[in-house]
């Protein structure tokens, strides 16, 4: 049986890392393993640096992870990070070598739950409202009788079929162009935006309808995106937002020139029926014919009553010209009727715009804020005056106490008055056998002078 030989190396070879080298190696290993990962957690400790970078932690019940979102990625976030929001963060693991800490470089944040979506909705709404994109003054009137209508929606949904049926029924012969676009899911934002821009740049339509059927908040989220809102705002033609059902509200509704409760309602609001227009023309023509017949009948009665024989022949000759003139008058009247309707339409829109600008709710709100500020200012001035008056009163009271002779009497002094009521300051004012009145701090004494010694004696 052989004996196993052992050798002992008392100075084994070893590799020594500097701290920076070790952090660099760890960074390389983590970067290779965790290049594109999703992490679920709750945001806490958000800090926005002056560079535009966001620093925060992702935490759950058991642990937390440092995160950083650089400015170039932060500007594409759907919402701004805030404490307490549950999110899915996508990015890669990196090591911040100066502190030896690993962190998640966040590239995308997706909210978890309706609360986060509502937060994103409110943030974008506030931002666009401050920029003036919701102001009623920038809303453009819709054409009275649009003949060319552009529609941005899905070509395969029930929305486009319902809208086409309503438009064809109300006013056959309209020119309609559809820009097919996804209205939900990946790529929908780009396609809806491209459709609005295409109609705006082409100059073909008189009005554009952006439409989608109902759905959940997530389903309608495409129309809560900033890109879609800004495409509507920069459109060269009026835009109608017809998103979801009547209770659904999106950012696109606030930016659009008109919000329709449903896509079908948008078609009905935009186009009057041909029968309504023709009925108005027929009514005006019937009234004109009645007036002419009455005028001719009245003229005939007057001529017959006057017994003018020759008037009949003259009238007969003139009737032919009058009927010809009547035809000309009918054509002119139709033209003037159309001009009058157009003037009334413009006047209506002008009055509507003025009414929007004179909204009493806005004036009352401003007046109420001014009243609140005035009340606060008046209360503050009154409080300051009371403080100053109290200070002056306390100062005068202290001076009065210091100057009061009663304080001197409390220290044991007395005031002596002679029989004439004069204060005795010299012994000669109170000769012997005269009566004096002595006033003390508490009470008075009547005394008789038995001896008087003048000063200097």
C-alpha positions as CSV (number, residue, x, y, z in Angstrom):
1,X,0.0,0.0,0.0
2,X,1.5,3.3,-1.2
3,X,1.8,6.4,0.8
4,X,0.0,9.4,-0.6
5,X,2.3,12.4,-0.9
6,X,1.0,15.8,0.1
7,X,2.7,19.1,-0.7
8,X,1.9,22.3,1.1
9,X,2.2,25.7,-0.6
10,X,2.5,28.2,2.2
11,X,2.4,31.1,-0.3
12,X,-0.3,30.1,-2.9
13,X,-0.8,32.3,-5.9
14,X,-3.8,34.7,-5.6
15,X,-5.5,37.3,-7.7
16,X,-6.0,40.7,-6.0
17,X,-8.7,43.0,-7.4
18,X,-9.0,46.7,-6.8
19,X,-12.5,47.9,-5.8
20,X,-13.0,49.5,-9.2
21,X,-11.9,46.3,-11.0
22,X,-14.2,44.1,-9.0
23,X,-17.2,46.5,-9.6
24,X,-16.4,46.5,-13.3
25,X,-16.4,42.7,-13.5
26,X,-19.6,42.5,-11.6
27,X,-21.2,45.1,-13.9
28,X,-20.2,43.0,-17.0
29,X,-21.7,39.8,-15.5
30,X,-24.9,41.5,-14.6
31,X,-25.2,43.3,-17.9
32,X,-24.8,40.0,-19.8
33,X,-27.4,38.2,-17.7
34,X,-30.0,41.0,-17.1
35,X,-30.2,42.9,-20.4
36,X,-33.9,43.1,-20.9
37,X,-36.1,42.4,-17.9
38,X,-39.4,43.4,-16.4
39,X,-39.8,44.1,-12.7
40,X,-43.0,44.6,-10.8
41,X,-43.2,46.8,-7.7
42,X,-44.4,50.0,-6.1
43,X,-42.6,53.3,-6.7
44,X,-41.2,55.1,-3.6
45,X,-38.7,57.9,-2.9
46,X,-39.0,59.7,-6.3
47,X,-36.5,62.4,-6.9
48,X,-36.2,64.5,-10.1
49,X,-32.7,65.9,-10.6
50,X,-32.0,69.2,-12.4
51,X,-30.5,67.1,-15.2
52,X,-34.0,65.6,-15.9
53,X,-33.2,62.2,-14.6
54,X,-35.6,60.4,-12.2
55,X,-34.2,58.4,-9.2
56,X,-36.5,56.2,-7.2
57,X,-36.9,52.7,-5.6
58,X,-39.1,49.8,-6.6
59,X,-40.3,47.9,-3.5
60,X,-42.6,45.0,-2.5
61,X,-43.3,43.4,0.8
62,X,-39.9,41.8,1.0
63,X,-37.3,44.0,-0.7
64,X,-36.5,47.0,-2.7
65,X,-34.4,47.9,-5.8
66,X,-32.7,51.2,-6.7
67,X,-33.8,52.5,-10.1
68,X,-32.8,55.4,-12.4
69,X,-34.6,56.6,-15.5
70,X,-32.5,58.9,-17.6
71,X,-33.9,62.0,-19.3
72,X,-33.9,60.5,-22.8
73,X,-36.2,57.7,-21.6
74,X,-38.2,59.8,-19.2
75,X,-39.6,62.0,-21.9
76,X,-41.3,59.0,-23.5
77,X,-43.0,57.7,-20.3
78,X,-46.8,57.6,-20.4
79,X,-46.9,59.2,-16.9
80,X,-44.5,60.8,-14.5
81,X,-43.2,58.6,-11.6
82,X,-44.9,59.3,-8.3
83,X,-44.7,57.6,-4.9
84,X,-47.2,54.8,-4.3
85,X,-47.9,53.8,-7.9
86,X,-47.7,50.1,-8.8
87,X,-45.9,49.6,-12.1
88,X,-44.1,47.2,-14.4
89,X,-40.6,48.6,-15.1
90,X,-38.6,47.4,-18.1
91,X,-34.8,47.8,-18.4
92,X,-31.5,46.3,-17.6
93,X,-29.3,45.8,-14.5
94,X,-26.3,48.0,-14.2
95,X,-23.7,48.8,-11.5
96,X,-23.0,52.3,-10.3
97,X,-19.3,51.8,-9.7
98,X,-18.6,54.9,-7.5
99,X,-20.9,53.5,-4.8
100,X,-20.7,49.8,-5.7
101,X,-24.5,49.6,-6.0
102,X,-26.4,47.8,-8.6
103,X,-29.5,49.5,-10.0
104,X,-32.2,49.1,-12.7
105,X,-31.8,51.4,-15.7
106,X,-35.5,52.0,-16.5
107,X,-36.5,52.4,-20.1
108,X,-40.3,51.9,-19.9
109,X,-42.9,52.2,-17.2
110,X,-46.3,50.6,-17.5
111,X,-49.0,51.3,-14.8
112,X,-50.7,48.5,-13.0
113,X,-54.4,49.1,-12.2
114,X,-56.9,51.8,-13.1
115,X,-55.5,54.2,-10.5
116,X,-52.3,54.7,-12.3
117,X,-54.1,55.1,-15.7
118,X,-56.3,57.7,-14.1
119,X,-53.2,59.5,-12.8
120,X,-51.6,59.5,-16.3
121,X,-54.9,60.8,-17.7
122,X,-55.1,63.7,-15.1
123,X,-51.4,64.6,-15.6
124,X,-51.8,64.9,-19.4
125,X,-55.1,66.7,-19.1
126,X,-53.6,69.3,-16.8
127,X,-50.6,69.8,-19.1
128,X,-52.6,70.3,-22.2
129,X,-55.1,72.6,-20.5
130,X,-52.2,74.8,-19.3
131,X,-51.1,75.0,-22.9
132,X,-54.5,76.2,-24.0
133,X,-55.4,73.2,-26.2
134,X,-58.9,73.0,-24.5
135,X,-59.8,76.6,-24.8
136,X,-63.2,77.2,-26.4
137,X,-61.8,80.1,-28.4
138,X,-59.8,77.8,-30.6
139,X,-62.8,75.6,-31.4
140,X,-63.7,75.9,-35.1
141,X,-67.2,75.8,-36.4
142,X,-68.3,72.8,-38.5
143,X,-69.4,73.3,-42.1
144,X,-73.1,73.8,-42.5
145,X,-73.5,71.2,-45.3
146,X,-70.2,69.3,-45.6
147,X,-69.8,67.5,-48.9
148,X,-66.4,65.9,-48.2
149,X,-65.9,64.0,-45.0
150,X,-62.8,62.2,-43.8
151,X,-63.0,59.3,-41.2
152,X,-60.2,57.8,-39.2
153,X,-61.2,54.5,-37.7
154,X,-61.0,50.7,-38.1
155,X,-62.2,49.5,-41.5
156,X,-63.5,46.2,-40.1
157,X,-65.5,47.3,-37.1
158,X,-69.3,48.0,-36.8
159,X,-68.5,51.7,-36.3
160,X,-67.7,52.5,-39.9
161,X,-70.7,50.5,-41.2
162,X,-73.1,52.4,-38.9
163,X,-71.7,55.8,-39.8
164,X,-71.9,55.1,-43.5
165,X,-75.5,53.9,-43.3
166,X,-76.5,57.0,-41.4
167,X,-74.7,59.4,-43.7
168,X,-76.2,57.8,-46.8
169,X,-79.7,57.8,-45.3
170,X,-79.6,61.4,-44.2
171,X,-77.9,62.9,-47.3
172,X,-77.1,60.6,-50.3
173,X,-74.2,61.6,-52.5
174,X,-71.7,62.8,-49.9
175,X,-68.0,62.1,-50.7
176,X,-66.4,60.1,-47.9
177,X,-62.9,58.9,-47.5
178,X,-61.7,56.4,-44.9
179,X,-58.2,56.2,-43.5
180,X,-57.9,52.7,-42.1
181,X,-56.3,52.7,-38.7
182,X,-56.0,50.4,-35.7
183,X,-57.8,51.9,-32.7
184,X,-56.4,49.7,-30.0
185,X,-53.2,47.9,-29.2
186,X,-49.6,48.3,-30.5
187,X,-49.2,50.6,-33.4
188,X,-52.7,52.2,-33.0
189,X,-51.2,55.6,-31.8
190,X,-49.0,56.0,-34.8
191,X,-51.8,55.0,-37.3
192,X,-54.5,57.3,-35.8
193,X,-52.0,60.2,-35.7
194,X,-50.9,59.5,-39.3
195,X,-54.6,59.4,-40.4
196,X,-55.3,62.8,-38.9
197,X,-52.2,64.3,-40.3
198,X,-52.9,62.9,-43.8
199,X,-56.3,64.5,-44.0
200,X,-54.9,67.8,-42.6
201,X,-52.1,68.0,-45.1
202,X,-54.2,66.8,-48.1
203,X,-56.7,69.7,-47.7
204,X,-59.4,67.4,-49.2
205,X,-61.9,67.0,-46.4
206,X,-64.1,69.8,-45.0
207,X,-64.3,67.9,-41.6
208,X,-62.6,64.9,-40.1
209,X,-64.2,62.3,-37.7
210,X,-62.0,60.3,-35.4
211,X,-64.2,57.3,-34.3
212,X,-64.1,54.2,-32.1
213,X,-66.6,52.0,-30.4
214,X,-67.0,51.6,-26.6
215,X,-64.6,49.7,-24.3
216,X,-62.7,49.8,-21.1
217,X,-60.3,52.5,-20.1
218,X,-57.4,50.4,-21.3
219,X,-59.2,49.8,-24.7
220,X,-59.7,53.6,-25.2
221,X,-56.2,54.5,-24.1
222,X,-55.0,55.3,-27.6
223,X,-57.1,58.4,-27.5
224,X,-55.6,59.5,-24.2
225,X,-52.1,59.7,-25.7
226,X,-50.4,63.1,-26.1
227,X,-49.4,62.3,-29.7
228,X,-53.1,61.8,-30.8
229,X,-54.2,65.0,-28.9
230,X,-51.5,67.1,-30.6
231,X,-52.4,65.7,-34.0
232,X,-56.0,66.8,-33.5
233,X,-54.9,70.3,-32.2
234,X,-52.7,70.9,-35.3
235,X,-55.2,69.7,-37.8
236,X,-56.0,72.3,-40.5
237,X,-59.6,71.2,-40.7
238,X,-62.2,70.8,-37.9
239,X,-62.1,67.5,-36.1
240,X,-65.0,65.6,-34.4
241,X,-64.2,63.2,-31.6
242,X,-66.6,60.2,-31.5
243,X,-64.9,57.8,-29.0
244,X,-66.8,55.1,-27.1
245,X,-70.2,55.5,-25.5
246,X,-71.8,58.6,-24.1
247,X,-70.2,58.1,-20.6
248,X,-66.7,57.6,-22.0
249,X,-64.4,60.7,-21.9
250,X,-61.0,60.9,-23.4
251,X,-58.3,63.5,-23.9
252,X,-59.2,63.6,-27.6
253,X,-62.7,64.8,-26.6
254,X,-61.3,67.9,-24.9
255,X,-59.0,68.9,-27.8
256,X,-61.5,68.2,-30.7
257,X,-63.6,71.0,-32.1
258,X,-66.7,68.9,-31.3
259,X,-67.3,65.9,-29.1
260,X,-70.0,63.5,-30.2
261,X,-71.4,61.0,-27.6
262,X,-71.1,58.1,-30.0
263,X,-69.9,57.5,-33.6
264,X,-73.5,57.3,-34.8
265,X,-74.4,60.6,-33.1
266,X,-71.4,62.2,-34.9
267,X,-72.9,61.3,-38.3
268,X,-76.3,62.7,-37.2
269,X,-74.8,65.9,-35.8
270,X,-72.7,66.6,-38.8
271,X,-75.2,66.2,-41.6
272,X,-78.8,67.5,-42.0
273,X,-81.2,65.4,-44.0
274,X,-81.7,66.3,-47.6
275,X,-85.5,66.3,-46.9
276,X,-85.1,69.0,-44.3
277,X,-83.4,71.3,-46.8
278,X,-85.8,70.6,-49.6
279,X,-88.7,71.1,-47.3
280,X,-87.5,74.5,-46.3
281,X,-87.2,75.5,-50.0
282,X,-90.6,74.1,-50.8
283,X,-92.2,76.0,-47.9
284,X,-90.6,79.3,-49.1
285,X,-91.7,78.7,-52.7
286,X,-95.3,77.9,-51.6
287,X,-95.5,81.1,-49.6
288,X,-94.2,83.1,-52.6
289,X,-96.8,81.6,-54.9
290,X,-99.6,82.4,-52.5
291,X,-98.4,86.0,-52.3
292,X,-98.4,86.4,-56.1
293,X,-101.8,84.8,-56.5
294,X,-103.2,87.1,-53.9
295,X,-101.6,90.2,-55.5
296,X,-103.0,89.3,-59.0
297,X,-106.5,88.5,-57.6
298,X,-106.6,91.8,-55.8
299,X,-105.5,93.7,-58.8
300,X,-108.1,92.0,-60.9
301,X,-110.9,92.9,-58.5
302,X,-109.8,96.6,-58.5
303,X,-109.7,96.7,-62.3
304,X,-113.1,95.2,-62.6
305,X,-114.6,97.6,-60.0
306,X,-113.2,100.6,-61.9
307,X,-114.9,99.3,-65.1
308,X,-111.8,99.8,-67.2
309,X,-112.5,97.8,-70.3
310,X,-109.2,98.3,-71.8
311,X,-107.4,97.3,-68.6
312,X,-108.3,93.7,-69.4
313,X,-106.5,93.7,-72.7
314,X,-103.5,95.5,-71.2
315,X,-103.5,93.0,-68.4
316,X,-103.6,90.1,-70.7
317,X,-100.6,91.5,-72.7
318,X,-98.8,92.2,-69.4
319,X,-99.5,88.8,-67.9
320,X,-97.1,87.1,-70.3
321,X,-94.3,89.4,-69.3
322,X,-95.2,89.2,-65.6
323,X,-95.1,85.4,-65.7
324,X,-91.7,85.6,-67.3
325,X,-90.6,88.1,-64.7
326,X,-92.1,85.7,-62.1
327,X,-89.8,83.0,-63.3
328,X,-86.8,85.3,-63.0
329,X,-87.9,86.4,-59.6
330,X,-88.2,82.8,-58.5
331,X,-84.6,82.1,-59.5
332,X,-83.4,85.3,-57.7
333,X,-85.4,84.5,-54.6
334,X,-83.9,81.1,-54.4
335,X,-80.4,82.6,-54.6
336,X,-81.2,85.2,-52.0
337,X,-82.7,82.5,-49.8
338,X,-79.5,80.6,-50.0
339,X,-77.5,83.8,-49.2
340,X,-79.8,84.6,-46.3
341,X,-79.4,81.1,-44.9
342,X,-75.6,81.4,-45.2
343,X,-75.6,84.8,-43.4
344,X,-77.8,83.4,-40.6
345,X,-75.4,80.5,-40.3
346,X,-72.4,82.8,-40.0
347,X,-74.3,85.0,-37.5
348,X,-75.2,81.9,-35.5
349,X,-71.6,80.8,-35.2
350,X,-70.4,84.3,-34.4
351,X,-73.0,84.5,-31.6
352,X,-72.1,81.1,-30.3
353,X,-68.4,82.0,-30.2
354,X,-69.2,85.3,-28.3
355,X,-71.4,83.4,-25.9
356,X,-68.6,80.9,-25.2
357,X,-66.2,83.8,-24.5
358,X,-68.8,85.4,-22.2
359,X,-69.3,82.3,-20.1
360,X,-70.6,83.6,-16.7
361,X,-69.2,80.6,-14.9
362,X,-65.7,81.7,-15.7
363,X,-66.5,85.3,-14.6
364,X,-68.1,84.1,-11.4
365,X,-65.1,81.9,-10.7
366,X,-62.7,84.8,-11.1
367,X,-64.8,87.2,-9.0
368,X,-65.1,84.6,-6.3
369,X,-61.3,84.1,-6.2
370,X,-60.9,87.9,-6.1
371,X,-63.4,88.1,-3.2
372,X,-61.6,85.4,-1.2
373,X,-58.2,87.3,-1.7
374,X,-59.8,90.6,-0.6
375,X,-61.4,88.9,2.5
376,X,-58.0,87.4,3.5
377,X,-56.2,90.7,2.9
378,X,-58.8,92.7,5.0
379,X,-58.6,90.2,7.9
380,X,-54.8,90.3,7.9
381,X,-54.8,94.2,7.9
382,X,-57.3,94.2,10.7
383,X,-55.3,91.7,12.8
384,X,-52.1,93.9,12.3
385,X,-54.0,97.0,13.4
386,X,-55.3,95.2,16.5
387,X,-51.8,94.0,17.3
388,X,-50.3,97.6,16.9
389,X,-53.2,99.1,19.0
390,X,-52.7,96.6,21.8
391,X,-48.9,97.4,21.8
392,X,-49.6,101.1,22.0
393,X,-52.2,100.6,24.8
394,X,-49.8,98.4,26.8
395,X,-47.0,101.0,26.4
396,X,-49.2,103.9,27.5
397,X,-50.6,101.9,30.4
398,X,-47.0,101.1,31.6
399,X,-46.1,104.8,31.4
400,X,-49.3,105.8,33.3
401,X,-48.5,103.4,36.1
402,X,-44.9,104.8,36.3
403,X,-46.1,108.4,36.5
404,X,-49.1,107.8,38.8
405,X,-48.6,109.4,42.3
406,X,-50.5,106.4,43.8
407,X,-47.3,104.3,43.1
408,X,-45.3,106.7,45.3
409,X,-47.9,106.5,48.1
410,X,-47.6,102.7,48.1
411,X,-44.0,103.1,49.0
412,X,-44.9,104.9,52.3
413,X,-45.1,108.6,51.2
414,X,-48.0,110.9,51.8
415,X,-49.6,114.0,50.2
416,X,-50.2,116.9,52.6
417,X,-52.6,119.7,51.9
418,X,-53.2,122.9,54.0
419,X,-56.5,124.4,54.8
420,X,-56.6,126.1,51.3
421,X,-56.3,122.8,49.6
422,X,-52.7,123.5,48.4
423,X,-50.1,120.8,48.5
424,X,-47.6,121.6,51.2
425,X,-44.1,121.6,49.8
426,X,-42.6,124.1,52.3
427,X,-43.0,124.3,56.1
428,X,-44.1,127.9,55.8
429,X,-47.3,126.8,54.0
430,X,-48.5,125.1,57.2
431,X,-47.8,127.4,60.2
432,X,-48.4,126.1,63.8
433,X,-52.0,125.6,64.9
434,X,-53.2,125.2,61.3
435,X,-55.1,122.2,60.1
436,X,-53.7,119.9,57.3
437,X,-55.2,117.0,55.3
438,X,-52.9,113.9,54.9
439,X,-53.6,111.5,52.0
440,X,-52.1,108.1,52.3
441,X,-52.0,105.1,49.9
442,X,-55.2,103.8,51.7
443,X,-57.2,106.4,53.5
444,X,-56.8,110.1,54.7
445,X,-55.9,111.8,58.0
446,X,-56.9,115.1,59.5
447,X,-54.0,116.6,61.6
448,X,-53.1,119.9,63.4
449,X,-49.7,121.4,63.1
450,X,-48.0,121.8,66.5
451,X,-44.6,122.9,65.2
452,X,-43.3,124.2,61.9
453,X,-39.6,124.4,61.1
454,X,-38.7,126.2,57.9
455,X,-35.9,124.9,55.7
456,X,-32.4,126.0,56.7
457,X,-33.4,126.8,60.4
